């Protein structure tokens, strides 16, 4: 009789399509793994855009590639750290123009404990997906204080307030994505301040914290059943 949903867009859909009531819907929060206090970040000297996810169309990979082309056309050279792609280096490179291959750092898969190592290399985090639930990769990047850029849809828009704790653009709009990246390349203080606000916003979303609220909801609504 109750629905557990991962974002307000899904909630709007079930209310419209299935006539469900607000009181029957619980939008849960996903969490992040806290960074060990002993971890030492290893920032790269070169501006680096990080993408963390399967290298598939749904994740907006064509949007990222087209934005990268526009950035290169403007004479700005940056690197792209592509992790968790599920594809080998050659397969990932096949989506990119050859002149950008030298700027790609591809990691097909990694252990969970190594994620912070890659996050420490990132200048900004980009998730150009066409649809998601509530992206774990985005939460983890924000918890690290990385300025994050993602699409104005699904769970992303529930987490990000544009130009405050991150940046939003319409799915598929590679021109706007390139503009935002270039803005952040040229404005260190903006990148750092937005990243800090993002970290503050998700600071109460460790897995222990979000799991407790979900357990409480289930227990309250299953009493007597």
C-alpha positions as CSV (number, residue, x, y, z in Angstrom):
1,X,0.0,0.0,0.0
2,X,3.1,2.3,0.2
3,X,5.6,3.3,-2.4
4,X,9.3,3.9,-1.9
5,X,10.6,6.2,-4.6
6,X,14.0,7.7,-5.3
7,X,13.0,11.1,-6.6
8,X,10.1,13.7,-6.9
9,X,9.9,13.2,-10.7
10,X,8.8,9.6,-10.1
11,X,6.4,10.7,-7.4
12,X,4.7,13.1,-9.8
13,X,4.4,10.3,-12.3
14,X,2.7,7.8,-10.0
15,X,0.3,10.5,-8.7
16,X,-0.7,11.4,-12.3
17,X,-0.7,7.9,-13.8
18,X,-1.9,5.8,-10.9
19,X,-3.8,8.4,-8.8
20,X,-1.6,7.7,-5.8
21,X,-1.7,10.1,-2.8
22,X,1.2,11.9,-1.2
23,X,0.6,10.1,2.1
24,X,1.3,6.8,0.3
25,X,4.7,7.9,-1.0
26,X,8.0,8.0,0.7
27,X,11.0,9.5,-1.2
28,X,14.1,7.9,0.3
29,X,17.6,9.3,0.2
30,X,20.6,7.4,-1.0
31,X,23.8,7.8,0.9
32,X,27.5,8.1,0.6
33,X,30.6,6.4,2.1
34,X,32.4,8.9,4.4
35,X,36.0,9.7,3.4
36,X,38.5,8.2,5.9
37,X,40.2,10.9,7.9
38,X,43.6,9.4,7.0
39,X,43.1,9.8,3.3
40,X,45.5,12.1,1.5
41,X,44.2,13.7,-1.7
42,X,46.4,13.7,-4.7
43,X,45.2,16.6,-6.9
44,X,46.3,16.7,-10.5
45,X,47.9,19.8,-11.9
46,X,45.8,19.7,-15.0
47,X,42.1,20.5,-15.0
48,X,40.3,17.1,-15.0
49,X,36.6,16.3,-15.7
50,X,35.5,13.1,-14.0
51,X,32.8,10.8,-15.3
52,X,31.9,7.8,-13.2
53,X,29.5,5.3,-14.7
54,X,28.9,2.7,-17.4
55,X,29.9,4.2,-20.8
56,X,26.4,3.7,-22.4
57,X,24.0,6.1,-24.2
58,X,21.7,6.5,-21.3
59,X,24.5,8.1,-19.3
60,X,24.8,10.9,-21.8
61,X,28.2,9.9,-23.2
62,X,27.5,11.6,-26.5
63,X,26.7,14.8,-24.7
64,X,30.1,14.6,-22.9
65,X,32.0,13.9,-26.1
66,X,30.4,16.7,-28.1
67,X,31.0,19.1,-25.2
68,X,34.7,18.0,-25.2
69,X,34.9,18.8,-28.9
70,X,33.6,22.3,-28.4
71,X,36.0,22.9,-25.6
72,X,39.0,21.7,-27.7
73,X,37.9,24.0,-30.6
74,X,38.3,26.9,-28.2
75,X,41.9,25.9,-27.6
76,X,41.4,24.8,-24.1
77,X,43.1,21.5,-23.2
78,X,41.7,19.5,-20.3
79,X,41.7,15.8,-19.3
80,X,38.8,13.5,-18.9
81,X,38.9,10.8,-16.2
82,X,36.4,8.1,-17.2
83,X,36.0,5.5,-14.5
84,X,33.7,2.5,-14.0
85,X,33.1,2.5,-17.8
86,X,32.7,-1.3,-18.1
87,X,34.6,-1.0,-21.4
88,X,38.3,-1.3,-22.2
89,X,40.3,1.6,-23.2
90,X,40.1,1.0,-27.0
91,X,36.3,0.6,-26.8
92,X,35.9,3.9,-24.9
93,X,38.3,5.7,-27.2
94,X,36.2,4.6,-30.2
95,X,33.5,7.1,-29.1
96,X,36.0,10.0,-29.1
97,X,37.8,11.8,-31.9
98,X,41.4,10.6,-32.2
99,X,42.9,14.1,-31.3
100,X,41.4,13.8,-27.8
101,X,42.6,10.3,-27.0
102,X,45.7,11.7,-25.3
103,X,43.4,13.5,-22.9
104,X,41.5,10.4,-21.8
105,X,42.2,8.5,-18.6
106,X,40.1,5.3,-18.7
107,X,39.5,3.0,-15.7
108,X,37.2,0.1,-16.7
109,X,36.4,-1.0,-13.2
110,X,37.7,-0.3,-9.7
111,X,37.2,-1.5,-6.1
112,X,34.9,0.6,-4.0
113,X,37.8,1.5,-1.7
114,X,39.6,3.1,-4.7
115,X,36.8,5.5,-5.6
116,X,38.2,8.3,-3.4
117,X,41.5,8.0,-5.2
118,X,39.9,8.9,-8.5
119,X,37.7,11.6,-6.9
120,X,40.8,13.3,-5.6
121,X,42.1,13.6,-9.1
122,X,39.0,15.5,-10.3
123,X,38.5,19.2,-10.8
124,X,34.8,18.8,-11.5
125,X,32.4,15.9,-11.7
126,X,30.1,15.5,-14.7
127,X,27.0,13.2,-14.9
128,X,25.2,14.0,-18.2
129,X,22.6,11.2,-17.9
130,X,19.2,11.3,-19.7
131,X,17.6,9.5,-16.7
132,X,18.6,8.2,-13.3
133,X,17.0,7.3,-10.1
134,X,19.1,9.0,-7.4
135,X,22.8,8.7,-8.5
136,X,25.2,7.4,-6.0
137,X,28.2,8.6,-8.0
138,X,26.9,12.2,-7.8
139,X,26.4,12.0,-4.0
140,X,29.8,10.5,-3.5
141,X,31.4,13.3,-5.6
142,X,29.5,16.0,-3.8
143,X,30.5,14.5,-0.4
144,X,34.1,14.9,-1.5
145,X,33.6,18.6,-2.2
146,X,33.9,18.3,-5.9
147,X,31.9,20.9,-7.9
148,X,29.3,18.8,-9.8
149,X,27.6,19.3,-13.1
150,X,24.6,17.2,-14.0
151,X,21.3,17.1,-15.9
152,X,18.1,18.9,-14.8
153,X,16.0,15.7,-14.4
154,X,15.3,12.8,-12.1
155,X,17.0,12.6,-8.7
156,X,19.7,15.0,-9.8
157,X,17.5,18.1,-9.7
158,X,16.3,17.1,-6.2
159,X,19.9,17.3,-5.0
160,X,21.4,20.2,-7.0
161,X,20.2,23.8,-6.8
162,X,21.7,25.4,-10.0
163,X,24.7,27.7,-9.4
164,X,24.4,27.2,-5.6
165,X,25.6,23.7,-4.8
166,X,26.2,22.5,-8.3
167,X,25.2,23.1,-11.9
168,X,22.3,21.8,-14.0
169,X,21.8,21.7,-17.7
170,X,19.1,20.2,-19.9
171,X,19.8,16.6,-21.0
172,X,21.6,16.4,-24.3
173,X,22.6,20.1,-24.3
174,X,26.3,19.7,-25.0
175,X,26.7,23.4,-25.8
176,X,25.6,24.4,-22.3
177,X,27.7,21.7,-20.7
178,X,30.8,23.0,-22.5
179,X,29.9,26.5,-21.4
180,X,29.7,25.5,-17.7
181,X,32.9,23.5,-17.8
182,X,34.8,26.4,-19.4
183,X,33.3,28.8,-16.8
184,X,34.7,26.5,-14.0
185,X,38.1,26.2,-15.8
186,X,38.4,29.9,-15.6
187,X,37.0,30.5,-12.1
188,X,38.7,28.6,-9.3
189,X,36.9,30.4,-6.5
190,X,33.5,29.6,-8.0
191,X,34.4,26.0,-8.4
192,X,35.6,25.7,-4.8
193,X,32.7,27.6,-3.3
194,X,30.0,25.6,-5.2
195,X,31.8,22.4,-4.3
196,X,31.9,23.3,-0.6
197,X,28.2,24.0,-0.6
198,X,27.5,20.7,-2.3
199,X,29.5,19.0,0.4
200,X,27.5,20.8,3.1
201,X,24.2,19.8,1.4
202,X,24.9,16.1,1.5
203,X,26.7,16.0,4.8
204,X,23.7,14.4,6.6
205,X,23.4,11.6,4.0
206,X,25.8,9.0,5.2
207,X,24.4,5.5,4.8
208,X,23.8,5.2,8.5
209,X,21.7,8.4,8.6
210,X,19.6,7.7,5.5
211,X,19.1,4.0,6.4
212,X,17.6,4.9,9.8
213,X,14.9,7.1,8.3
214,X,13.9,4.4,5.8
215,X,13.8,1.7,8.5
216,X,11.7,4.0,10.7
217,X,9.2,4.6,7.9
218,X,8.8,0.9,7.1
219,X,8.4,0.0,10.8
220,X,5.8,2.8,11.4
221,X,3.7,1.7,8.4
222,X,4.0,-2.1,9.0
223,X,2.9,-2.0,12.6
224,X,0.1,-4.5,13.1
225,X,0.6,-6.3,9.8
